[in-house]
Amino acid sequence: MKDGAQKHPQGAISRAKALTQRAELAAVRLLPKSDVKDIKQLSKGTFLGCSDGYQWSGNTRVTLSDGVDGATAQKQIAVAAEKRGDDVSDDTVLTGDKRYSITTGQGVLLLVKVWDGGRALELNSASPCFDLPSDFDRPRTF
């Protein structure tokens, strides 16, 4: 990706964004359709620094259907992701809640947390690292 990024930085960012947003939605599709009431994917994301340059970072929030337990839905995503070959781990955040970290086969990182008192899931994401020219003026959001 480095050569293309040097010649076409907007294209490198667009590819990273598209890959990451597809991974967010693919993770949501690991849940039964009947468990999902609404999906809100942010149209823009931000940039994070990484060892090889930058990552595009996004977010998707999933409102669960009435009666669906957030922790159960979160675990369903993690188990299904692991079955499809993704790397999955979990940790406990400062609030004491469980968070699953999923790295897809394409290198996208997804952090899956229970949100809104168990009525929703939040998926924070980061693309694989990509290079941008040093003189490229990164937009605040993309």
Salt bridges, closest charged atoms under 4 A:
ASP38 OD2 - LYS40 NZ 3.50
ASP66 OD1 - LYS37 NZ 3.63
ASP86 OD2 - ARG84 NE 2.63
ASP90 OD1 - LYS98 NZ 3.98
ASP91 OD2 - ARG99 NH2 2.68
ASP116 OD1 - ARG119 NH2 3.07
GLU122 OE2 - ARG61 NH2 2.55
GLU122 OE1 - LYS113 NZ 3.32
